[in-house]
């Protein structure tokens, strides 16, 4: 990560700690740490896609799948996570209801989301094999890291989104 990103992230963290970001996040926002990680993933895959075979062509296929997956995450999986700070402080408000619909969609599309993670894992296994064949240490490390990220999505992020939806459903009054 570049020094600029680190400095920017720290500035946002300080502003948040000082209460400058106390308003409720909106449905289109995602946590900054995840946004920066997504940007780095796409940059890295893009660079690898320009490499010669065997790494380049597999990275190019993975780039297409990863972009689509990240777009799906930005659409409805990750935005509810922006509410975690407020919820952890006991703050719940009606303007958070948007997260319930997103959490319900995560539940409804669970099998489709899982299939995407399987596809990413398969592509990363291909990339890993290509990296080993090409003696490309960087590509090997990236592939291993991407599989860990996919596991984190399935084991932490998606269940947390669902949990946020259920929590808000229980805390907010039902609308007729």
Backbone as JSON Lines, residues from 0, in Angstrom:
{"i":0,"aa":"X","n":[0.86,-1.18,0.0],"ca":[0.0,0.0,0.0],"c":[0.9,1.23,0.0]}
{"i":1,"aa":"X","n":[0.53,2.19,-0.76],"ca":[1.36,3.38,-0.86],"c":[1.24,4.23,0.4]}
{"i":2,"aa":"X","n":[2.21,5.12,0.59],"ca":[2.18,6.01,1.76],"c":[0.97,6.92,1.73]}
{"i":3,"aa":"X","n":[0.56,7.33,0.52],"ca":[-0.6,8.2,0.4],"c":[-1.85,7.5,0.92]}
{"i":4,"aa":"X","n":[-2.03,6.24,0.56],"ca":[-3.19,5.49,1.04],"c":[-3.14,5.33,2.55]}
{"i":5,"aa":"X","n":[-1.97,5.04,3.07],"ca":[-1.84,4.88,4.5],"c":[-2.17,6.19,5.21]}
{"i":6,"aa":"X","n":[-1.66,7.29,4.69],"ca":[-1.93,8.59,5.29],"c":[-3.42,8.93,5.19]}
{"i":7,"aa":"X","n":[-4.02,8.66,4.03],"ca":[-5.44,8.93,3.85],"c":[-6.27,8.07,4.81]}
{"i":8,"aa":"X","n":[-5.95,6.8,4.89],"ca":[-6.68,5.91,5.79],"c":[-6.58,6.34,7.23]}
{"i":9,"aa":"X","n":[-5.4,6.78,7.63],"ca":[-5.21,7.24,8.99],"c":[-6.0,8.52,9.25]}
{"i":10,"aa":"X","n":[-6.02,9.42,8.27],"ca":[-6.78,10.67,8.42],"c":[-8.27,10.38,8.58]}
{"i":11,"aa":"X","n":[-8.77,9.44,7.81],"ca":[-10.19,9.07,7.92],"c":[-10.45,8.42,9.27]}
{"i":12,"aa":"X","n":[-9.53,7.59,9.71],"ca":[-9.67,6.94,11.01],"c":[-9.72,7.98,12.13]}
{"i":13,"aa":"X","n":[-8.84,8.98,12.07],"ca":[-8.84,10.03,13.08],"c":[-10.13,10.85,13.04]}
{"i":14,"aa":"X","n":[-10.58,11.17,11.86],"ca":[-11.82,11.95,11.72],"c":[-12.99,11.17,12.3]}
{"i":15,"aa":"X","n":[-13.01,9.88,12.05],"ca":[-14.07,9.03,12.57],"c":[-14.02,8.98,14.09]}
{"i":16,"aa":"X","n":[-12.82,8.84,14.62],"ca":[-12.67,8.78,16.07],"c":[-13.06,10.08,16.74]}
{"i":17,"aa":"X","n":[-12.91,11.18,16.05],"ca":[-13.28,12.48,16.59],"c":[-14.74,12.82,16.38]}
{"i":18,"aa":"X","n":[-15.51,11.89,15.79],"ca":[-16.93,12.11,15.61],"c":[-17.3,12.89,14.36]}
{"i":19,"aa":"X","n":[-16.33,13.18,13.51],"ca":[-16.62,13.93,12.3],"c":[-17.47,13.14,11.32]}
{"i":20,"aa":"X","n":[-17.52,11.83,11.48],"ca":[-18.29,10.99,10.57],"c":[-19.44,10.33,11.32]}
{"i":21,"aa":"X","n":[-20.09,11.04,12.17],"ca":[-21.12,10.47,13.02],"c":[-22.43,10.19,12.29]}
{"i":22,"aa":"X","n":[-22.63,10.76,11.1],"ca":[-23.88,10.5,10.41],"c":[-23.95,9.04,9.98]}
{"i":23,"aa":"X","n":[-25.16,8.57,9.76],"ca":[-25.38,7.2,9.34],"c":[-24.9,7.02,7.91]}
{"i":24,"aa":"X","n":[-24.13,5.98,7.65],"ca":[-23.69,5.73,6.27],"c":[-24.9,5.48,5.36]}
{"i":25,"aa":"X","n":[-24.69,5.68,4.08],"ca":[-25.74,5.49,3.09],"c":[-25.58,4.14,2.4]}
{"i":26,"aa":"X","n":[-26.65,3.71,1.73],"ca":[-26.7,2.4,1.11],"c":[-25.6,2.16,0.08]}
{"i":27,"aa":"X","n":[-25.1,3.19,-0.56],"ca":[-24.09,3.01,-1.6],"c":[-22.66,2.95,-1.11]}
{"i":28,"aa":"X","n":[-22.44,3.14,0.18],"ca":[-21.09,3.16,0.73],"c":[-20.64,1.77,1.13]}
{"i":29,"aa":"X","n":[-19.34,1.54,1.09],"ca":[-18.77,0.3,1.63],"c":[-17.63,0.7,2.56]}
{"i":30,"aa":"X","n":[-17.25,-0.19,3.47],"ca":[-16.15,0.15,4.38],"c":[-14.87,0.5,3.6]}
{"i":31,"aa":"X","n":[-14.21,1.54,4.03],"ca":[-13.01,2.02,3.35],"c":[-11.93,0.95,3.25]}
{"i":32,"aa":"X","n":[-11.72,0.17,4.28],"ca":[-10.68,-0.85,4.24],"c":[-10.94,-1.85,3.13]}
{"i":33,"aa":"X","n":[-12.19,-2.2,2.95],"ca":[-12.54,-3.16,1.9],"c":[-12.42,-2.5,0.53]}
{"i":34,"aa":"X","n":[-12.84,-1.25,0.42],"ca":[-12.73,-0.53,-0.86],"c":[-11.27,-0.47,-1.3]}
{"i":35,"aa":"X","n":[-10.38,-0.12,-0.38],"ca":[-8.95,-0.04,-0.71],"c":[-8.4,-1.41,-1.09]}
{"i":36,"aa":"X","n":[-8.82,-2.44,-0.4],"ca":[-8.39,-3.79,-0.71],"c":[-8.87,-4.21,-2.1]}
{"i":37,"aa":"X","n":[-10.12,-3.88,-2.42],"ca":[-10.65,-4.18,-3.76],"c":[-9.83,-3.48,-4.85]}
{"i":38,"aa":"X","n":[-9.54,-2.22,-4.63],"ca":[-8.75,-1.47,-5.61],"c":[-7.38,-2.1,-5.81]}
{"i":39,"aa":"X","n":[-6.76,-2.5,-4.72],"ca":[-5.44,-3.13,-4.8],"c":[-5.53,-4.48,-5.53]}
{"i":40,"aa":"X","n":[-6.55,-5.24,-5.26],"ca":[-6.74,-6.54,-5.94],"c":[-6.86,-6.34,-7.44]}
{"i":41,"aa":"X","n":[-7.67,-5.39,-7.86],"ca":[-7.86,-5.14,-9.3],"c":[-6.56,-4.64,-9.93]}
{"i":42,"aa":"X","n":[-5.85,-3.75,-9.24],"ca":[-4.57,-3.27,-9.77],"c":[-3.59,-4.43,-9.95]}
{"i":43,"aa":"X","n":[-3.53,-5.27,-8.96],"ca":[-2.58,-6.38,-9.0],"c":[-2.95,-7.37,-10.11]}
{"i":44,"aa":"X","n":[-4.22,-7.73,-10.2],"ca":[-4.65,-8.65,-11.26],"c":[-4.45,-8.04,-12.64]}
{"i":45,"aa":"X","n":[-4.7,-6.76,-12.77],"ca":[-4.5,-6.08,-14.05],"c":[-3.03,-6.17,-14.47]}
{"i":46,"aa":"X","n":[-2.14,-5.91,-13.54],"ca":[-0.71,-6.0,-13.84],"c":[-0.32,-7.43,-14.22]}
{"i":47,"aa":"X","n":[-0.84,-8.4,-13.48],"ca":[-0.52,-9.8,-13.79],"c":[-1.1,-10.23,-15.13]}
{"i":48,"aa":"X","n":[-2.25,-9.66,-15.51],"ca":[-2.87,-10.04,-16.78],"c":[-2.02,-9.63,-17.98]}
{"i":49,"aa":"X","n":[-1.08,-8.74,-17.78],"ca":[-0.19,-8.29,-18.85],"c":[1.06,-9.17,-18.96]}
{"i":50,"aa":"X","n":[1.21,-10.08,-18.04],"ca":[2.38,-10.97,-18.08],"c":[2.19,-12.03,-19.16]}
{"i":51,"aa":"X","n":[3.3,-12.61,-19.58],"ca":[3.19,-13.67,-20.59],"c":[2.59,-14.95,-19.99]}
{"i":52,"aa":"X","n":[2.24,-15.89,-20.85],"ca":[1.73,-17.18,-20.42],"c":[2.81,-17.87,-19.59]}
{"i":53,"aa":"X","n":[2.43,-18.63,-18.63],"ca":[1.08,-19.09,-18.32],"c":[0.3,-18.17,-17.36]}
{"i":54,"aa":"X","n":[0.96,-17.23,-16.71],"ca":[0.3,-16.4,-15.69],"c":[-0.69,-15.4,-16.29]}
{"i":55,"aa":"X","n":[-0.29,-14.67,-17.31],"ca":[-1.09,-13.6,-17.88],"c":[-2.5,-14.0,-18.3]}
{"i":56,"aa":"X","n":[-2.66,-15.02,-19.11],"ca":[-4.01,-15.39,-19.56],"c":[-4.95,-15.81,-18.41]}
{"i":57,"aa":"X","n":[-4.43,-16.49,-17.42],"ca":[-5.27,-16.9,-16.29],"c":[-5.63,-15.67,-15.44]}
{"i":58,"aa":"X","n":[-4.67,-14.78,-15.24],"ca":[-4.96,-13.55,-14.49],"c":[-6.02,-12.73,-15.22]}
{"i":59,"aa":"X","n":[-6.0,-12.73,-16.52],"ca":[-6.99,-11.99,-17.32],"c":[-8.39,-12.57,-17.09]}
{"i":60,"aa":"X","n":[-8.51,-13.91,-17.08],"ca":[-9.81,-14.54,-16.79],"c":[-10.26,-14.22,-15.36]}
{"i":61,"aa":"X","n":[-9.33,-14.29,-14.44],"ca":[-9.65,-14.01,-13.04],"c":[-10.07,-12.56,-12.85]}
{"i":62,"aa":"X","n":[-9.48,-11.66,-13.6],"ca":[-9.82,-10.24,-13.51],"c":[-11.29,-10.0,-13.86]}
{"i":63,"aa":"X","n":[-11.78,-10.66,-14.88],"ca":[-13.18,-10.51,-15.28],"c":[-14.11,-10.99,-14.16]}
{"i":64,"aa":"X","n":[-13.8,-12.16,-13.62],"ca":[-14.64,-12.73,-12.55],"c":[-14.55,-11.87,-11.29]}
{"i":65,"aa":"X","n":[-13.37,-11.41,-10.95],"ca":[-13.18,-10.61,-9.73],"c":[-13.9,-9.27,-9.83]}
{"i":66,"aa":"X","n":[-13.85,-8.64,-11.0],"ca":[-14.56,-7.37,-11.16],"c":[-16.07,-7.57,-10.98]}
{"i":67,"aa":"X","n":[-16.6,-8.63,-11.56],"ca":[-18.04,-8.9,-11.43],"c":[-18.4,-9.19,-9.97]}
{"i":68,"aa":"X","n":[-17.56,-9.96,-9.31],"ca":[-17.81,-10.29,-7.91],"c":[-17.77,-9.04,-7.03]}
{"i":69,"aa":"X","n":[-16.77,-8.2,-7.24],"ca":[-16.67,-6.98,-6.44],"c":[-17.83,-6.04,-6.7]}
{"i":70,"aa":"X","n":[-18.32,-6.01,-7.93],"ca":[-19.49,-5.18,-8.22],"c":[-20.7,-5.69,-7.45]}
{"i":71,"aa":"X","n":[-20.86,-7.0,-7.39],"ca":[-21.95,-7.6,-6.62],"c":[-21.81,-7.27,-5.14]}
{"i":72,"aa":"X","n":[-20.61,-7.36,-4.62],"ca":[-20.37,-7.02,-3.22],"c":[-20.72,-5.57,-2.93]}
{"i":73,"aa":"X","n":[-20.29,-4.67,-3.83],"ca":[-20.58,-3.24,-3.63],"c":[-22.08,-2.96,-3.71]}
{"i":74,"aa":"X","n":[-22.78,-3.75,-4.49],"ca":[-24.21,-3.52,-4.68],"c":[-25.03,-3.84,-3.44]}
{"i":75,"aa":"X","n":[-24.78,-5.0,-2.79],"ca":[-25.65,-5.35,-1.68],"c":[-25.02,-6.15,-0.54]}
{"i":76,"aa":"X","n":[-23.81,-6.62,-0.68],"ca":[-23.2,-7.42,0.39],"c":[-22.46,-6.53,1.4]}
{"i":77,"aa":"X","n":[-21.7,-5.58,0.91],"ca":[-20.83,-4.79,1.78],"c":[-21.45,-3.53,2.4]}
{"i":78,"aa":"X","n":[-22.38,-2.83,1.74],"ca":[-22.89,-1.6,2.36],"c":[-23.41,-1.75,3.79]}
{"i":79,"aa":"X","n":[-24.13,-2.83,4.15],"ca":[-24.58,-2.92,5.54],"c":[-23.44,-2.93,6.56]}
{"i":80,"aa":"X","n":[-22.25,-3.36,6.13],"ca":[-21.12,-3.39,7.06],"c":[-20.71,-2.0,7.52]}
{"i":81,"aa":"X","n":[-21.08,-0.97,6.77],"ca":[-20.76,0.4,7.19],"c":[-21.53,0.79,8.44]}
{"i":82,"aa":"X","n":[-22.55,0.04,8.78],"ca":[-23.36,0.34,9.97],"c":[-22.77,-0.25,11.26]}
{"i":83,"aa":"X","n":[-21.77,-1.08,11.14],"ca":[-21.24,-1.78,12.31],"c":[-20.82,-0.85,13.44]}
{"i":84,"aa":"X","n":[-20.14,0.23,13.12],"ca":[-19.7,1.16,14.18],"c":[-20.89,1.72,14.94]}
{"i":85,"aa":"X","n":[-21.89,2.2,14.21],"ca":[-23.08,2.75,14.87],"c":[-23.79,1.69,15.7]}
{"i":86,"aa":"X","n":[-23.96,0.52,15.13],"ca":[-24.66,-0.56,15.84],"c":[-23.89,-0.99,17.08]}
{"i":87,"aa":"X","n":[-22.56,-1.01,16.99],"ca":[-21.76,-1.41,18.15],"c":[-21.85,-0.39,19.28]}
{"i":88,"aa":"X","n":[-22.23,0.84,18.93],"ca":[-22.41,1.89,19.93],"c":[-23.86,2.0,20.38]}
{"i":89,"aa":"X","n":[-24.69,1.06,19.93],"ca":[-26.1,1.04,20.34],"c":[-26.99,2.01,19.57]}
{"i":90,"aa":"X","n":[-26.48,2.59,18.52],"ca":[-27.27,3.53,17.74],"c":[-27.99,2.8,16.61]}
{"i":91,"aa":"X","n":[-29.31,2.87,16.63],"ca":[-30.15,2.3,15.58],"c":[-31.16,3.37,15.21]}
{"i":92,"aa":"X","n":[-31.35,3.58,13.92],"ca":[-32.32,4.59,13.48],"c":[-33.05,4.09,12.24]}
{"i":93,"aa":"X","n":[-34.24,4.62,12.0],"ca":[-35.03,4.19,10.84],"c":[-34.31,4.38,9.5]}
{"i":94,"aa":"X","n":[-33.37,5.31,9.42],"ca":[-32.68,5.51,8.15],"c":[-31.68,4.39,7.83]}
{"i":95,"aa":"X","n":[-31.64,3.37,8.68],"ca":[-30.79,2.2,8.44],"c":[-31.56,1.05,7.8]}
{"i":96,"aa":"X","n":[-32.85,1.22,7.59],"ca":[-33.69,0.13,7.07],"c":[-33.22,-0.42,5.73]}
{"i":97,"aa":"X","n":[-32.53,0.41,4.96],"ca":[-32.04,-0.06,3.66],"c":[-31.2,-1.33,3.8]}
{"i":98,"aa":"X","n":[-30.53,-1.5,4.93],"ca":[-29.64,-2.64,5.13],"c":[-30.42,-3.95,5.25]}
{"i":99,"aa":"X","n":[-31.65,-3.88,5.69],"ca":[-32.46,-5.1,5.84],"c":[-32.69,-5.74,4.47]}
{"i":100,"aa":"X","n":[-33.06,-4.93,3.49],"ca":[-33.31,-5.47,2.14],"c":[-32.03,-6.07,1.55]}
{"i":101,"aa":"X","n":[-30.89,-5.44,1.81],"ca":[-29.62,-5.97,1.3],"c":[-29.29,-7.3,1.97]}
{"i":102,"aa":"X","n":[-29.5,-7.37,3.28],"ca":[-29.23,-8.61,4.0],"c":[-30.14,-9.73,3.51]}
{"i":103,"aa":"X","n":[-31.39,-9.4,3.26],"ca":[-32.32,-10.4,2.73],"c":[-31.87,-10.89,1.36]}
{"i":104,"aa":"X","n":[-31.32,-10.0,0.58],"ca":[-30.83,-10.4,-0.75],"c":[-29.61,-11.32,-0.61]}
{"i":105,"aa":"X","n":[-28.75,-11.05,0.35],"ca":[-27.6,-11.94,0.58],"c":[-28.12,-13.34,0.91]}
{"i":106,"aa":"X","n":[-29.13,-13.41,1.78],"ca":[-29.7,-14.72,2.12],"c":[-30.3,-15.4,0.89]}
{"i":107,"aa":"X","n":[-31.04,-14.64,0.11],"ca":[-31.72,-15.19,-1.06],"c":[-30.74,-15.66,-2.14]}
{"i":108,"aa":"X","n":[-29.62,-14.99,-2.25],"ca":[-28.65,-15.32,-3.31],"c":[-27.44,-16.07,-2.79]}
{"i":109,"aa":"X","n":[-27.57,-16.67,-1.62],"ca":[-26.45,-17.34,-0.96],"c":[-25.78,-18.4,-1.86]}
{"i":110,"aa":"X","n":[-26.59,-19.2,-2.54],"ca":[-26.01,-20.25,-3.4],"c":[-25.27,-19.64,-4.6]}
{"i":111,"aa":"X","n":[-25.82,-18.61,-5.18],"ca":[-25.18,-17.94,-6.31],"c":[-23.86,-17.3,-5.87]}
{"i":112,"aa":"X","n":[-23.87,-16.67,-4.71],"ca":[-22.66,-16.04,-4.17],"c":[-21.6,-17.12,-3.9]}
{"i":113,"aa":"X","n":[-22.03,-18.24,-3.33],"ca":[-21.11,-19.34,-3.06],"c":[-20.49,-19.85,-4.36]}
{"i":114,"aa":"X","n":[-21.3,-19.97,-5.41],"ca":[-20.8,-20.45,-6.7],"c":[-19.71,-19.51,-7.24]}
{"i":115,"aa":"X","n":[-19.89,-18.22,-7.02],"ca":[-18.88,-17.25,-7.45],"c":[-17.58,-17.46,-6.67]}
{"i":116,"aa":"X","n":[-17.69,-17.71,-5.39],"ca":[-16.49,-17.96,-4.58],"c":[-15.78,-19.24,-5.04]}
{"i":117,"aa":"X","n":[-16.56,-20.24,-5.4],"ca":[-15.96,-21.48,-5.92],"c":[-15.2,-21.18,-7.21]}
{"i":118,"aa":"X","n":[-15.83,-20.39,-8.09],"ca":[-15.19,-20.02,-9.35],"c":[-13.89,-19.25,-9.11]}
{"i":119,"aa":"X","n":[-13.92,-18.31,-8.18],"ca":[-12.71,-17.55,-7.85],"c":[-11.62,-18.49,-7.32]}
{"i":120,"aa":"X","n":[-12.0,-19.4,-6.44],"ca":[-11.03,-20.34,-5.88],"c":[-10.43,-21.23,-6.96]}
{"i":121,"aa":"X","n":[-11.25,-21.7,-7.89],"ca":[-10.74,-22.52,-8.99],"c":[-9.76,-21.73,-9.85]}
{"i":122,"aa":"X","n":[-10.11,-20.47,-10.15],"ca":[-9.2,-19.63,-10.94],"c":[-7.9,-19.36,-10.18]}
{"i":123,"aa":"X","n":[-7.99,-19.16,-8.89],"ca":[-6.78,-18.93,-8.1],"c":[-5.93,-20.19,-8.04]}
{"i":124,"aa":"X","n":[-6.56,-21.36,-8.02],"ca":[-5.78,-22.61,-8.08],"c":[-5.06,-22.72,-9.42]}
{"i":125,"aa":"X","n":[-5.73,-22.32,-10.51],"ca":[-5.09,-22.29,-11.82],"c":[-3.94,-21.3,-11.83]}
{"i":126,"aa":"X","n":[-4.18,-20.14,-11.26],"ca":[-3.13,-19.12,-11.2],"c":[-1.95,-19.61,-10.36]}
{"i":127,"aa":"X","n":[-2.24,-20.28,-9.28],"ca":[-1.18,-20.83,-8.43],"c":[-0.33,-21.82,-9.22]}
{"i":128,"aa":"X","n":[-0.97,-22.72,-9.96],"ca":[-0.23,-23.71,-10.76],"c":[0.6,-23.01,-11.83]}
{"i":129,"aa":"X","n":[0.02,-22.0,-12.48],"ca":[0.76,-21.25,-13.5],"c":[1.93,-20.51,-12.88]}
{"i":130,"aa":"X","n":[1.71,-19.93,-11.72],"ca":[2.78,-19.2,-11.03],"c":[3.93,-20.12,-10.66]}
{"i":131,"aa":"X","n":[3.6,-21.3,-10.2],"ca":[4.66,-22.25,-9.85],"c":[5.43,-22.67,-11.09]}
{"i":132,"aa":"X","n":[4.71,-22.89,-12.19],"ca":[5.35,-23.27,-13.44],"c":[6.29,-22.16,-13.93]}
{"i":133,"aa":"X","n":[5.85,-20.9,-13.76],"ca":[6.63,-19.75,-14.23],"c":[7.62,-19.24,-13.18]}
{"i":134,"aa":"X","n":[7.63,-19.86,-12.02],"ca":[8.48,-19.41,-10.91],"c":[8.17,-17.95,-10.57]}
{"i":135,"aa":"X","n":[6.88,-17.63,-10.55],"ca":[6.4,-16.27,-10.29],"c":[5.9,-16.21,-8.85]}
{"i":136,"aa":"X","n":[6.79,-15.82,-7.96],"ca":[6.5,-15.77,-6.52],"c":[5.35,-14.8,-6.21]}
{"i":137,"aa":"X","n":[5.35,-13.66,-6.86],"ca":[4.32,-12.64,-6.66],"c":[2.92,-13.19,-7.01]}
{"i":138,"aa":"X","n":[2.8,-13.83,-8.14],"ca":[1.51,-14.39,-8.56],"c":[1.06,-15.5,-7.61]}
{"i":139,"aa":"X","n":[2.01,-16.29,-7.13],"ca":[1.69,-17.36,-6.18],"c":[1.14,-16.77,-4.89]}
{"i":140,"aa":"X","n":[1.8,-15.76,-4.36],"ca":[1.33,-15.1,-3.13],"c":[-0.05,-14.47,-3.33]}
{"i":141,"aa":"X","n":[-0.25,-13.85,-4.48],"ca":[-1.54,-13.23,-4.76],"c":[-2.64,-14.28,-4.77]}
{"i":142,"aa":"X","n":[-2.42,-15.38,-5.45],"ca":[-3.43,-16.44,-5.55],"c":[-3.79,-16.99,-4.17]}
{"i":143,"aa":"X","n":[-2.81,-17.21,-3.35],"ca":[-3.06,-17.7,-2.0],"c":[-3.86,-16.69,-1.18]}
{"i":144,"aa":"X","n":[-3.5,-15.43,-1.31],"ca":[-4.19,-14.37,-0.58],"c":[-5.64,-14.23,-1.05]}
{"i":145,"aa":"X","n":[-5.87,-14.36,-2.34],"ca":[-7.23,-14.22,-2.89],"c":[-8.14,-15.33,-2.37]}
{"i":146,"aa":"X","n":[-7.61,-16.51,-2.2],"ca":[-8.42,-17.61,-1.65],"c":[-8.77,-17.31,-0.19]}
{"i":147,"aa":"X","n":[-7.83,-16.77,0.55],"ca":[-8.09,-16.37,1.93],"c":[-9.17,-15.3,1.98]}
{"i":148,"aa":"X","n":[-9.12,-14.35,1.06],"ca":[-10.15,-13.3,1.0],"c":[-11.52,-13.9,0.71]}
{"i":149,"aa":"X","n":[-11.59,-14.87,-0.19],"ca":[-12.87,-15.51,-0.52],"c":[-13.43,-16.22,0.72]}
{"i":150,"aa":"X","n":[-12.56,-16.86,1.48],"ca":[-13.01,-17.52,2.71],"c":[-13.52,-16.49,3.72]}
{"i":151,"aa":"X","n":[-12.84,-15.37,3.82],"ca":[-13.28,-14.31,4.71],"c":[-14.65,-13.8,4.31]}
{"i":152,"aa":"X","n":[-14.87,-13.65,3.02],"ca":[-16.19,-13.23,2.53],"c":[-17.26,-14.2,3.02]}
{"i":153,"aa":"X","n":[-17.02,-15.49,2.83],"ca":[-18.03,-16.51,3.17],"c":[-18.2,-16.71,4.67]}
{"i":154,"aa":"X","n":[-17.09,-16.63,5.41],"ca":[-17.15,-16.94,6.83],"c":[-17.44,-15.72,7.71]}
{"i":155,"aa":"X","n":[-17.16,-14.52,7.22],"ca":[-17.3,-13.34,8.07],"c":[-18.21,-12.28,7.45]}
{"i":156,"aa":"X","n":[-17.86,-11.79,6.27],"ca":[-18.59,-10.65,5.71],"c":[-20.06,-10.97,5.41]}
{"i":157,"aa":"X","n":[-20.32,-12.03,4.7],"ca":[-21.7,-12.34,4.33],"c":[-22.56,-12.67,5.55]}
{"i":158,"aa":"X","n":[-22.09,-13.52,6.47],"ca":[-22.9,-13.75,7.67],"c":[-23.1,-12.48,8.51]}
{"i":159,"aa":"X","n":[-22.11,-11.6,8.54],"ca":[-22.26,-10.36,9.3],"c":[-23.33,-9.48,8.67]}
{"i":160,"aa":"X","n":[-23.36,-9.42,7.35],"ca":[-24.4,-8.66,6.66],"c":[-25.78,-9.2,7.02]}
{"i":161,"aa":"X","n":[-25.92,-10.51,7.01],"ca":[-27.21,-11.13,7.37],"c":[-27.55,-10.81,8.82]}
{"i":162,"aa":"X","n":[-26.58,-10.91,9.69],"ca":[-26.79,-10.6,11.11],"c":[-27.23,-9.15,11.31]}
{"i":163,"aa":"X","n":[-26.63,-8.24,10.58],"ca":[-27.03,-6.83,10.66],"c":[-28.49,-6.67,10.27]}
{"i":164,"aa":"X","n":[-28.89,-7.33,9.19],"ca":[-30.28,-7.25,8.76],"c":[-31.24,-7.78,9.81]}
{"i":165,"aa":"X","n":[-30.9,-8.91,10.4],"ca":[-31.76,-9.5,11.43],"c":[-31.82,-8.61,12.67]}
{"i":166,"aa":"X","n":[-30.7,-8.04,13.04],"ca":[-30.63,-7.15,14.2],"c":[-31.52,-5.93,13.98]}
{"i":167,"aa":"X","n":[-31.38,-5.32,12.8],"ca":[-32.18,-4.14,12.5],"c":[-33.66,-4.49,12.43]}
{"i":168,"aa":"X","n":[-34.0,-5.64,11.87],"ca":[-35.4,-6.07,11.81],"c":[-35.99,-6.18,13.23]}
{"i":169,"aa":"X","n":[-35.18,-6.68,14.15],"ca":[-35.64,-6.84,15.53],"c":[-35.73,-5.51,16.26]}
{"i":170,"aa":"X","n":[-34.85,-4.58,15.94],"ca":[-34.8,-3.3,16.68],"c":[-35.71,-2.21,16.1]}
{"i":171,"aa":"X","n":[-35.94,-2.25,14.81],"ca":[-36.72,-1.18,14.19],"c":[-38.19,-1.58,14.09]}
{"i":172,"aa":"X","n":[-39.08,-0.63,14.27],"ca":[-40.51,-0.95,14.16],"c":[-40.85,-1.38,12.74]}
{"i":173,"aa":"X","n":[-41.73,-2.36,12.64],"ca":[-42.18,-2.82,11.33],"c":[-43.03,-1.75,10.67]}
{"i":174,"aa":"X","n":[-42.86,-1.62,9.37],"ca":[-43.69,-0.66,8.64],"c":[-44.8,-1.41,7.91]}
{"i":175,"aa":"X","n":[-46.01,-0.85,7.96],"ca":[-47.14,-1.55,7.34],"c":[-47.04,-1.6,5.84]}
